Amino acid sequence: QVQLVESGGGLVQAGGSLRLSCAASGSAVSVRTRAWYRQAPGKQRELVASITKVGYISYVDAVKGRFTISGDNAKNTVYLQMDSLKPEDTAVYYCQIRSDYGRDYWGQGTQVTVSS
């Protein structure tokens, strides 16, 4: 079994920064992609950013130029650096990994609140 634990969420003023971390532990798994999703109240969960095992990175348009996803394979950790935060970035952020076999693993989520 794979466990994902997110950290780094919190309350920040608009224009500020936060860095989310997601550490994987437990059974070894070959990872195809690592990603961050978010879910705001009353909205569907959306993909924010993803990084593949070969380093291909993509972002949702709303965060391009402000968020940066990165991974540390040695530490089995994925990060999301969030700069120039806006109130509309307020959400619960979840990390996800997808194995080479297509199985998804999710973290428990971390709250990010951006005040105006």
N, C-alpha and C positions, 0 to 999 in steps of 0.2 A: 504494500500500500504506500502511496505517495502522499505526503502532507505538505501543504503550502501555507506559509505564514507570512502575512503582509505586516508591514510596519511603516511608520512615517507620516501617517495622516494627522490631521489636526485642524485648528482654526487659524486662518491667516487673512490679512487684509488684502483687498484687491491690489494687484500689482506685485504682490509678494511671491515667494517661492516655497516649494516643498519638494522633498525627495522621498518617493516611495520605494520600499524594498520588498522583495518577495523571495524568501528562502525555501528551497525544496529539501525535504528529508525523507527518509524511509527507503523503500525499495528502489533499486536502480532502474531507471527507465531511459530509453533512448528518446530524446526529445526532438520533435520536428519543428515546433514553433513555441515561443513564449509570448504572452500577450497580456495587455492590461485592458480591462473593460470598466465601464462605470454605469451606474444606475441612479438617476435622480428620482426624487419622489414623483410618482404618477407617470413615470416614463419607462420605456423599455430599456433593457440593458443594451449598451452599445459598445462596439469595439473602438478603443481609443488608439492603441498602437500595438504593433506586433513586430517580432524579429524572428527570422528563421534560423535554422542551424547553420546555414551558409552565410548568414549576415544580411539577408535582404530585410529591409525595414519599411514599414508603411505606417501612415498616420491618417486619422480621420481629419477632414479639412479644418474642422473647428479648432484643432490644436497645433496645426502645422506652424512651425517657426517658434512655438512656445514650449512644447514638450519634447523631451528626448528620451528614447528608450535605449537601454543598453543591457548587456548581459555579462556575467562573469562565470564562465563555465567551470572554472576551478572551484568556485564557491557555490556553484549550482544556484545562483541568485540572479534575478532580473530586477532592474531599477527603472523608475520613471521619474526623471527630473522635470518638474513642472515650474515654469517661470511665467512671469506676467499673468498671474492667475486672475480670473474674472469670476464674478458671482455665479455666472452660468456654468462654471466648472464644478460647482457644489454637487456632490454625489457620493455614493459609496463606491469605492474603487476596488475591483477584484483582479487578482492575477490568475492566469490560466496557463497551463501547459498542455500541449497536444503531443501525444506520443507518436512514434513512427507507425503504430498500428491504428492510429486514429482515435485513441481514447483520450478524453479530456479530464483534467484534474483542476479543481478550483480551490482558491483560498477562501477564507471566511469573510473577507472584505475589511476595508478600513475607511473611515469617514473622512472626507475632505470638505471643509466648509470655508467658503470665501465670502467675507463680509464686504459690503460696499462702503 
